């Protein structure tokens, strides 16, 4: 019989690393498998790190983690073809209240987190792709990889293998992810001198800006775009639902290049050197698309469980929290001498349900379908809002009441009274 | 070099020569039955090219996102797996 572990963790992203760290710190014998050359080499994120979720896994994380910039300012842009209407929130740094969001470079964070895992006693094997789960009498008892000789066994397998969730799908534990439930995002890393970034974004040495964007840039597809300031680089990306890309019209890379030509974005990245182009699926189906997350001898964490709050652009925090909760569930069962069966692992699901992970996903459970079926939120309204702003701000000897009428008339012409009422109800249903 | 090739040129890869991790199951289905051939315009790395009505797959520039797998849902004609451990895209920043 091959070596047996208390737990095997598949994947070394935020979910897998969180699970591995918590398990190992409790004294469990943990094997972690990562298919990349090093943790992070297969992972893609915007990326924003949510410190409070990490803090629960690695205390004092802010002092140690490879952070780029704390986010001091959030800009929200609604874009027409050449213009945008936006709103900003700029906070201040407070001594007794540390920031909760930081821009990060994902590969750096994963490597740093992974070091914490191995320091805690996790046996990490990189360059090992898990091919299959090993089942005995319906229970998952181990994994088969393409690297490590023979089969490896454990009491429980933590599947933190990412959005495609290939292993669980192959094992028949969940259906294949659907094109309607995932967004395809593409991103470029634009490098610029630190001072240039700080001047362009009106920030100091230790301050960062996030710009979240939606509107005509996604060409009628359901999607959003982002710009994050790192220390010496800007992450610029755009993503839309995969089934919208399937309908055709524009390739993901052309959409990204078109966005870079937008008059509001172009000057922000001018003169930059692009050093990487990445693509990734994001599980944005929300609550309704979440698969079974536990069973006999297995749990699913992070993106493979579909734990992404698309409205708030949160994912890595849900990943870390779910990884931690899965680990805590396993540790408790171990302490009580109970096997990792489906009824016992149901405590993991319960922990998710009573936390922000499922609560937030439930809150927005109607949103994905509503926005998917109503492209006017990404085309007509951004256009109308931009035109309204332009009309009101143009000083041309026309009285304001006439302008107001013109704007209202345009809204009614494009959407009708009934249409707007319906849209308002849809918005309430999406966000309540 | 096309625009997407220029982008991919910035990336690091360790190509598993002669062992592509994605395969078209039946080329006739792509050519004869699939009208949209959505893989040719959805793949963010342009791994799928249209040549004389045939879909030609080259996985060298693959970003391992999984898009082709999920959008080929009319004929389910793609066999998709990750590259062998250590091979494929090596993100520097991610």
Interface residues (C-beta under 8 A of the other chain):
Chain A: X35 X36 X37 X40 X41 X42 X43 X44 X45 X47 X105 X106 X107 X108 X110 X126 X127 X128 X129 X131 X145 X146 X147 X163 X164 X166 X176 X177 X178 X179 X182 X184 X186 X188 X189 X233 X242 X243 X245 X246 X248 X250 X251 X252 X253 X254 X257 X274 X275 X276 X277 X278 X279 X280 X281
Chain B: X3 X4 X7 X8 X10 X11 X14 X36 X38 X41 X42 X44 X45 X46 X63 X64 X65 X66 X67 X69 X70 X71 X73 X80 X81 X82 X83 X84 X85 X86 X88 X89 X90 X91 X92 X93 X94
